[in-house]
Amino acid sequence: MIAVMVPFRPHGTRNRLWEFTRNWIADHYDYPVFTADTPNRAFNRGMARNNAARAAGDWDVGIFHDADTIAHPEAIEEAIDMAVATGKMVVAGDCFTYLSKGTTERILSTGDVGFVSAERYDEDGVYARPCSGVVVVTRKLFDAVGGYIESFRGWGYEDLIFLTSCGIFGNGNTWVPHYGLLHLWHERAERDADTENNRMLWEHLVRIKDSGDRDGAIAWLRSQGHRPGGMP
């Protein structure tokens, strides 16, 4: 089974973004959708993704799809084929565009994604080789990595921990070429001391990976409450 997993907590303007994205998924993909929150605690994207994966049950290929991001339907299908053929984590596009508030409003109002011109993104613009947004993995790789890390506080870097872990416990990662992901505008979460700590932890894992010390990576991830080789 191929399943779409979405981490989501209802919150203000995010509800409207998810309504649009949910309808986009229903109109363009023929796969069941499972959403999950992190009840009774601060929202944790890694845990929410794992909860959605659990809710999906006995899936073979998972599409981890953010509630505010649009991917091209052809890129989704190509990502699925690539993930199955290579055993890699595959992002459904090789660039990521932060849309401006005005362009996002136009899309939400008209329902027309169309072609977004280079003048219509926000100050962060476009960046190459994203680590999240719409990510496809096989169940085998997801289980080998242990799912997403759940111990991070605040916002950020759980996606990069997952990507890096795919290079330690699996065949690594890649991107569907010549497609872009569109991120619908919303107010950004503040980067704080927790974000900086998450970044430092990810950079530590990268150093372990680069050293080739797989056992060291397992030991370090376990010290962070993560369990490679099985769902946490």
C-alpha positions, 0 to 999 in steps of 0.5 A: 500500500502507498499512503500519504502521511501528514503532520498537522495541528489545527492552528489559525491560518494553517487550517486554510493551507491544509484545506487547500493542500488536502483538496489538492492531494485528493484531486491529484493522488489516488492514495489514502491520507493519514494525518496526525498530531502530538496530543497533550504536548507541544507540536513535534513534527517528527513525532507527528510524522511517526504517529501518521505512519503508525495510523497508516498501518501496513504500508509499503511506500510512504509519502510524508507530505507537509500540510502547506506544500504542493508537489507536481503529481508527476513528481510524486509518481516519479519519486515513488518509482525512484524510492522503490528502485533505489531504496533511497529517500526521495524528495519530490523535487530538486528545489523548494520555493517559498511563495509570497503572501500575495501569491499564496492568497491568489492560489488559495482564492482561485485554486490555480497553482499554474506557473509561479513566476520568479517575482512571486516568492518571498525574501527567502526565495528558492533553494536547491535540494530540500530535505522536506516538503514532500518526501517518499520512502519505502517502509524498509528504509523508514524502519531501518532509520527508526522513523523521525527523531521525536526528542527534538524540542521546538522547530527544525532539523528533525528532517535533516536528522532523517536525511542523514540517517538514510545515508547511515542505515540505508542507501542515502537520499536523492531528488526528483530532477526538474521539479519544484515544491511550492511552500504556501506562505504563513508566518514563520516559527521563531528560531530560538535556543531549541532550534540552535540546539537541534542544529548542533545535534544534527551537525554532530550526527553528520560528523559521525556519518562522515567518519563512517562510524555506524556503531557510533551513530547508533549509540549516539541516536540511542542517547537521544532517545531514538531507536534505529532499526525500529519505530521509536 
